[in-house]
Amino acid sequence: MVVDAGHGGIDPGTHGHTGVREKDLVLAVARELRRALEATGRYRVQLTRDNDVFIPLRERVSIARAAHADLFVSLHADSNDHPDIRGASVYTLSEDASDREAATLAEKENMSDVIAGVDLTGENSPVASILIDLAQRDTMNRSVRFAERALTAMAPATLVRPTSPHRSAGFAVLKAPDIPAVLIELGYLTNREDEAEMTKPAWRTKVAASLVTAIDGHFSAEPGLPGRQAAVP
């Protein structure tokens, strides 16, 4: 699987009251999650970045697809003009954004690659587009199920937003048509309590463990997945 530490390099993301930068925080969590997953002996994990570099959003998707990942988890920290708002949330791809992206991918990508081995090179464009759309809708449904599982698993480890913790939006990093993907906002750096928690190594350990639980459940419950050992280059 692929773990994506958001931002990096010239893009620091948001920051907390004490100067904590999102790009540094999420990289630390990504490394801890990789360590926890690899410690189980069940997973091979690739990070989109393992240092302070900037990677364009589309390239992050390309990294996951090139690795034949069967799950993509993008880690971020949130911000809000209202400093009292706190808690983790999980985003999945919105329906409208998915449809637009499916059309673009139908033109640019190798059809057999997009549909996981089904060769569509002999099909006409409308048929190929329909099949890609169906494949992406299935991926979106699997992403939604993982998002709900992740929120349940994270609740004992960290505060989850009490209202609307599962949201949908057109994030570019969630647009691979064949890889279940979520974007996790770990908490709000604009909230002093969240910031204080997220800077603790013990918090990172607990959150990483909770996500391992969610990932274990995902691969156990989803039929037809290629297995827990996602290929890496």
MARNU-43527 format. One record per residue: x, y, z of N, C-alpha, C in turn. Coordinates in steps of 0.02 Angstrom, whole numbers, plus 50000, padded with zeros to 5 digits. Example, Ala and Ser with C-alpha at 12.3 -4.5 7.8 and 13.67 -1.06 7.14 Angstrom:
2
PT   n_xx   n_yy   n_zz  ca_xx  ca_yy  ca_zz   c_xx   c_yy   c_zz
PT  50660  49716  50390  50615  49775  50390  50660  49835  50390
PT  50642  49888  50354  50684  49947  50357  50645  50002  50394
END
This chain:
233
PT   n_xx   n_yy   n_zz  ca_xx  ca_yy  ca_zz   c_xx   c_yy   c_zz
PT  50042  49941  50000  50000  50000  50000  50044  50062  50000
PT  50013  50119  49987  50050  50183  49984  50023  50231  50036
PT  50068  50260  50074  50051  50312  50123  50079  50378  50098
PT  50037  50427  50095  50055  50492  50067  50058  50545  50121
PT  50117  50571  50134  50125  50627  50181  50112  50691  50141
PT  50059  50726  50157  50040  50786  50119  50092  50842  50121
PT  50087  50886  50071  50129  50946  50067  50203  50927  50061
PT  50248  50969  50086  50320  50955  50081  50357  51007  50039
PT  50420  51016  50054  50462  51063  50017  50436  51134  50022
PT  50425  51165  49963  50403  51235  49963  50331  51243  49987
PT  50295  51188  49996  50226  51189  50019  50223  51164  50091
PT  50223  51209  50140  50224  51187  50210  50157  51165  50237
PT  50103  51180  50200  50036  51167  50227  50018  51219  50279
PT  49975  51200  50325  49956  51246  50378  50006  51242  50435
PT  49996  51281  50487  50043  51280  50544  50004  51294  50608
PT  50034  51273  50664  50002  51282  50728  50025  51344  50765
PT  49998  51355  50824  50015  51414  50864  50088  51414  50884
PT  50116  51354  50893  50185  51350  50916  50235  51346  50858
PT  50209  51350  50797  50252  51348  50738  50258  51279  50707
PT  50222  51229  50733  50223  51163  50703  50195  51167  50631
PT  50232  51139  50584  50211  51141  50515  50178  51075  50495
PT  50125  51081  50457  50088  51022  50435  50133  50972  50400
PT  50176  50997  50355  50217  50951  50315  50262  50908  50359
PT  50287  50935  50414  50331  50898  50459  50291  50848  50501
PT  50233  50871  50525  50191  50828  50567  50168  50766  50529
PT  50142  50777  50468  50114  50720  50432  50168  50671  50408
PT  50228  50697  50395  50283  50652  50377  50301  50607  50436
PT  50301  50635  50495  50315  50595  50555  50263  50541  50565
PT  50199  50558  50554  50145  50509  50561  50151  50456  50506
PT  50166  50477  50445  50173  50429  50390  50229  50379  50404
PT  50284  50402  50430  50339  50357  50447  50319  50309  50502
PT  50283  50334  50551  50260  50290  50606  50210  50239  50581
PT  50165  50260  50536  50117  50213  50508  50153  50159  50467
PT  50202  50179  50427  50240  50129  50389  50274  50080  50437
PT  50305  50105  50490  50338  50061  50538  50289  50012  50568
PT  50230  50037  50588  50180  49994  50620  50153  49941  50572
PT  50143  49960  50510  50117  49912  50460  50169  49859  50444
PT  50231  49881  50434  50284  49832  50417  50299  49786  50476
PT  50289  49810  50537  50301  49768  50596  50254  49709  50600
PT  50196  49714  50568  50149  49657  50568  50174  49600  50524
PT  50219  49615  50477  50242  49565  50430  50192  49550  50375
PT  50139  49589  50371  50086  49576  50322  50086  49625  50264
PT  50125  49679  50270  50119  49732  50220  50188  49754  50195
PT  50187  49775  50133  50243  49814  50106  50216  49884  50094
PT  50252  49934  50117  50226  50002  50117  50274  50048  50081
PT  50247  50090  50039  50287  50142  50006  50260  50210  50025
PT  50305  50255  50042  50286  50325  50055  50294  50364  49990
PT  50249  50411  49978  50257  50454  49920  50317  50500  49929
PT  50331  50518  49991  50392  50556  50006  50417  50535  50075
PT  50482  50530  50082  50513  50510  50145  50559  50565  50170
PT  50553  50624  50140  50592  50682  50163  50554  50745  50144
PT  50585  50802  50154  50550  50866  50145  50557  50889  50072
PT  50518  50857  50029  50518  50875  49958  50446  50889  49936
PT  50440  50928  49884  50374  50942  49855  50360  50893  49798
PT  50302  50862  49801  50281  50815  49748  50213  50838  49724
PT  50205  50853  49659  50139  50874  49633  50086  50822  49648
PT  50024  50845  49654  49970  50800  49673  49961  50743  49624
PT  49963  50758  49560  49953  50705  49511  50009  50654  49514
PT  50068  50676  49530  50124  50629  49534  50115  50581  49592
PT  50083  50604  49645  50070  50559  49702  50024  50502  49681
PT  49974  50519  49640  49930  50467  49613  49970  50420  49568
PT  50013  50447  49528  50054  50406  49483  50099  50358  49521
PT  50125  50381  49577  50168  50339  49619  50128  50278  49643
PT  50067  50291  49666  50024  50237  49691  50007  50188  49636
PT  49991  50214  49577  49971  50169  49522  50031  50130  49496
PT  50090  50162  49494  50150  50127  49471  50169  50071  49520
PT  50154  50080  49584  50168  50030  49635  50115  49976  49638
PT  50063  49982  49597  50007  49934  49599  49978  49929  49670
PT  49974  49986  49703  49949  49988  49772  49876  49966  49774
PT  49856  49933  49828  49786  49915  49836  49752  49957  49890
PT  49787  50008  49916  49757  50057  49961  49803  50118  49962
PT  49772  50178  49964  49809  50241  49965  49781  50283  50022
PT  49825  50301  50068  49806  50341  50127  49847  50405  50127
PT  49813  50462  50118  49847  50527  50118  49835  50561  50185
PT  49889  50583  50217  49886  50612  50285  49896  50687  50283
PT  49851  50722  50319  49853  50795  50322  49834  50818  50392
PT  49843  50882  50405  49818  50914  50466  49777  50975  50444
PT  49721  50986  50477  49672  51035  50454  49684  51104  50486
PT  49647  51153  50461  49647  51219  50490  49577  51249  50483
PT  49561  51297  50526  49495  51327  50524  49499  51397  50556
PT  49458  51442  50530  49456  51510  50558  49429  51510  50629
PT  49392  51458  50647  49365  51452  50715  49409  51405  50755
PT  49450  51433  50800  49500  51392  50835  49471  51341  50883
PT  49406  51344  50897  49376  51295  50941  49360  51229  50906
PT  49360  51229  50840  49344  51168  50802  49404  51122  50804
PT  49392  51058  50820  49446  51010  50825  49421  50940  50807
PT  49468  50895  50800  49452  50825  50787  49470  50802  50717
PT  49480  50738  50711  49499  50707  50647  49438  50698  50602
PT  49451  50697  50537  49399  50683  50487  49430  50645  50429
PT  49389  50612  50390  49413  50574  50333  49374  50593  50271
PT  49410  50607  50217  49379  50626  50153  49384  50569  50103
PT  49331  50562  50064  49333  50520  50005  49314  50562  49944
PT  49325  50534  49885  49314  50571  49824  49239  50584  49812
PT  49222  50644  49791  49152  50660  49777  49133  50632  49709
PT  49069  50621  49701  49042  50591  49640  49058  50633  49578
PT  49045  50698  49581  49054  50741  49523  49127  50742  49499
PT  49173  50748  49547  49243  50750  49528  49264  50684  49497
PT  49237  50629  49522  49254  50564  49495  49234  50559  49422
PT  49175  50582  49405  49152  50575  49336  49196  50614  49288
PT  49216  50673  49306  49260  50712  49263  49328  50678  49254
PT  49354  50653  49310  49419  50621  49306  49416  50556  49265
PT  49361  50520  49270  49355  50458  49232  49359  50472  49157
PT  49329  50527  49135  49332  50545  49064  49403  50560  49042
PT  49440  50596  49083  49510  50613  49066  49553  50550  49064
PT  49544  50507  49114  49584  50446  49116  49569  50400  49058
PT  49506  50401  49035  49488  50359  48978  49529  50377  48916
PT  49547  50440  48909  49585  50462  48852  49660  50450  48860
PT  49685  50458  48921  49757  50459  48932  49787  50392  48952
PT  49749  50351  48988  49778  50291  49017  49771  50230  48972
PT  49813  50182  48982  49807  50117  48948  49745  50082  48977
PT  49699  50062  48932  49636  50035  48955  49644  49971  48996
PT  49688  49927  48976  49695  49865  49013  49723  49878  49082
PT  49763  49931  49090  49791  49949  49154  49737  49976  49200
PT  49695  50020  49173  49642  50051  49213  49593  50000  49239
PT  49577  49951  49199  49526  49901  49218  49559  49837  49244
PT  49618  49843  49270  49651  49788  49306  49655  49724  49264
PT  49682  49732  49203  49695  49673  49163  49644  49658  49109
PT  49587  49693  49108  49538  49682  49055  49556  49726  48996
PT  49572  49695  48940  49596  49732  48881  49537  49763  48845
PT  49537  49830  48844  49482  49867  48811  49505  49900  48747
PT  49564  49882  48723  49591  49917  48665  49548  49907  48603
PT  49510  49852  48601  49467  49841  48543  49398  49869  48550
PT  49382  49897  48608  49316  49925  48620  49312  49997  48594
PT  49251  50017  48577  49243  50087  48557  49244  50131  48619
PT  49254  50195  48608  49263  50242  48663  49205  50244  48712
PT  49141  50244  48689  49086  50245  48737  49086  50185  48783
PT  49099  50125  48756  49100  50065  48798  49157  50069  48849
PT  49216  50089  48826  49273  50095  48871  49258  50145  48927
PT  49229  50200  48910  49214  50252  48960  49164  50226  49012
PT  49115  50187  48989  49065  50159  49035  49098  50110  49083
PT  49142  50068  49057  49175  50018  49099  49222  50051  49149
PT  49257  50103  49127  49300  50140  49173  49259  50173  49228
PT  49202  50201  49208  49158  50233  49257  49134  50182  49309
PT  49115  50123  49286  49092  50071  49332  49148  50050  49379
PT  49209  50043  49352  49266  50024  49393  49280  50077  49446
PT  49276  50141  49426  49290  50194  49473  49236  50199  49526
PT  49174  50188  49508  49121  50189  49557  49131  50135  49610
PT  49153  50075  49587  49167  50022  49634  49224  50042  49681
PT  49276  50073  49653  49332  50096  49694  49308  50148  49745
PT  49265  50193  49724  49238  50244  49770  49199  50212  49827
PT  49159  50161  49811  49121  50127  49863  49167  50092  49913
PT  49221  50062  49889  49269  50031  49933  49305  50083  49976
PT  49318  50142  49947  49349  50196  49984  49304  50220  50040
PT  49239  50225  50027  49191  50247  50077  49189  50197  50135
PT  49189  50132  50118  49188  50082  50171  49251  50086  50214
PT  49309  50097  50182  49370  50104  50221  49368  50167  50264
PT  49342  50222  50238  49338  50284  50276  49298  50274  50340
PT  49241  50240  50335  49200  50228  50394  49236  50182  50444
PT  49272  50133  50417  49310  50088  50460  49367  50126  50495
PT  49399  50172  50459  49454  50210  50488  49429  50255  50544
PT  49372  50287  50534  49344  50332  50586  49327  50293  50649
PT  49298  50234  50640  49282  50192  50698  49344  50171  50736
PT  49396  50152  50698  49457  50129  50730  49495  50186  50764
PT  49491  50247  50735  49529  50303  50762  49496  50332  50825
PT  49432  50321  50834  49396  50353  50890  49426  50340  50959
PT  49449  50280  50974  49480  50270  51040  49550  50302  51046
PT  49582  50318  50989  49650  50342  50991  49656  50418  50989
PT  49607  50451  50959  49609  50524  50953  49538  50550  50946
PT  49530  50614  50958  49463  50643  50951  49443  50645  50878
PT  49384  50621  50863  49355  50624  50796  49302  50679  50796
PT  49299  50717  50743  49249  50770  50739  49180  50744  50757
PT  49145  50777  50802  49078  50752  50822  49025  50759  50768
PT  49035  50805  50722  48987  50815  50667  49022  50807  50601
PT  48992  50770  50556  49016  50760  50488  49090  50741  50484
PT  49110  50688  50518  49181  50668  50514  49199  50636  50447
PT  49149  50611  50411  49163  50582  50345  49135  50630  50293
PT  49180  50655  50250  49161  50704  50200  49185  50683  50131
PT  49158  50716  50080  49179  50702  50011  49199  50766  49977
PT  49251  50762  49937  49275  50821  49900  49316  50797  49841
PT  49333  50843  49796  49369  50825  49735  49444  50830  49742
PT  49473  50800  49794  49545  50802  49803  49580  50765  49746
PT  49630  50796  49717  49666  50765  49661  49700  50700  49681
PT  49724  50695  49743  49760  50635  49763  49715  50575  49772
PT  49650  50584  49768  49603  50529  49777  49575  50503  49711
PT  49603  50526  49656  49571  50513  49592  49597  50454  49552
PT  49636  50410  49581  49655  50349  49546  49591  50307  49537
PT  49577  50283  49477  49514  50248  49465  49513  50178  49493
PT  49570  50150  49511  49574  50080  49529  49604  50067  49598
PT  49613  50120  49638  49643  50112  49705  49597  50146  49757
PT  49569  50108  49803  49532  50140  49858  49577  50190  49893
PT  49550  50250  49905  49592  50304  49931  49553  50348  49979
PT  49587  50370  50031  49557  50417  50078  49608  50471  50095
PT  49584  50528  50114  49625  50582  50140  49605  50593  50213
PT  49652  50583  50258  49638  50589  50329  49664  50655  50356
PT  49619  50696  50381  49639  50756  50417  49645  50736  50490
PT  49706  50733  50516  49720  50704  50581  49694  50747  50639
PT  49683  50810  50627  49659  50856  50677  49672  50927  50653
PT  49658  50976  50696  49665  51046  50676  49725  51078  50710
PT  49773  51099  50670  49830  51135  50699  49810  51204  50724
PT  49753  51228  50703  49728  51293  50728  49694  51286  50795
PT  49687  51225  50820  49659  51213  50886  49716  51194  50933
PT  49723  51229  50988  49781  51219  51032  49782  51149  51061
PT  49724  51122  51078  49722  51054  51107  49742  51002  51055
PT  49716  51008  50995  49735  50961  50942  49810  50966  50927
PT  49835  51028  50923  49906  51038  50909  49949  51005  50962
PT  49931  51015  51025  49970  50987  51080  49970  50910  51076
PT  49913  50880  51060  49909  50808  51054  49951  50782  50996
PT  49944  50815  50938  49975  50789  50877  50051  50793  50878
PT  50079  50833  50922  50152  50838  50926  50183  50786  50973
PT  50141  50744  51006  50167  50694  51052  50182  50629  51016
PT  50242  50601  51025  50257  50536  50995  50207  50481  51015
PT  50183  50483  51077  50135  50432  51099  50070  50436  51060
PT  50050  50497  51042  49989  50506  51002  50000  50476  50932
PT  50057  50488  50902  50071  50460  50837  50069  50384  50839
PT  50096  50355  50892  50096  50282  50899  50025  50255  50903
PT  49983  50288  50943  49913  50266  50951  49874  50272  50886
PT  49882  50327  50852  49846  50338  50790  49868  50289  50736
PT  49933  50278  50732  49959  50230  50684  49931  50160  50698
PT  49929  50141  50761  49902  50075  50779  49828  50070  50760
PT  49791  50124  50770  49720  50123  50753  49710  50116  50677
PT  49754  50147  50639  49748  50141  50566  49769  50071  50542
PT  49816  50040  50577  49832  49971  50561  49771  49927  50572
PT  49735  49939  50626  49673  49901  50639  49623  49910  50582
PT  49615  49972  50559  49569  49986  50504  49591  49953  50440
PT  49656  49955  50427  49683  49925  50365  49676  49849  50367
PT  49691  49819  50425  49680  49747  50432  49607  49729  50417
PT  49562  49767  50445  49491  49754  50434  49471  49762  50361
PT  49501  49811  50329  49486  49824  50258  49505  49765  50215
PT  49566  49739  50223  49588  49684  50181  49555  49618  50199
PT  49533  49612  50262  49497  49551  50281  49426  49550  50254
PT  49396  49609  50248  49325  49613  50230  49312  49620  50156
PT  49362  49646  50119  49351  49660  50048  49367  49599  50005
PT  49317  49568  49974  49330  49511  49931  49364  49531  49866
PT  49407  49488  49841  49436  49500  49775  49496  49544  49775
PT  49519  49568  49833  49580  49609  49834  49640  49564  49822
PT  49693  49590  49793  49751  49549  49777  49790  49526  49837
PT  49771  49547  49896  49806  49526  49956  49837  49584  49992
PT  49865  49571  50050  49891  49624  50092  49959  49648  50070
PT  49994  49609  50032  50062  49629  50011  50058  49669  49946
PT  50049  49733  49951  50046  49776  49892  50115  49781  49861
PT  50118  49775  49795  50183  49776  49762  50214  49845  49765
PT  50279  49847  49769  50317  49909  49767  50371  49902  49715
PT  50396  49959  49688  50448  49954  49637  50511  49921  49666
END
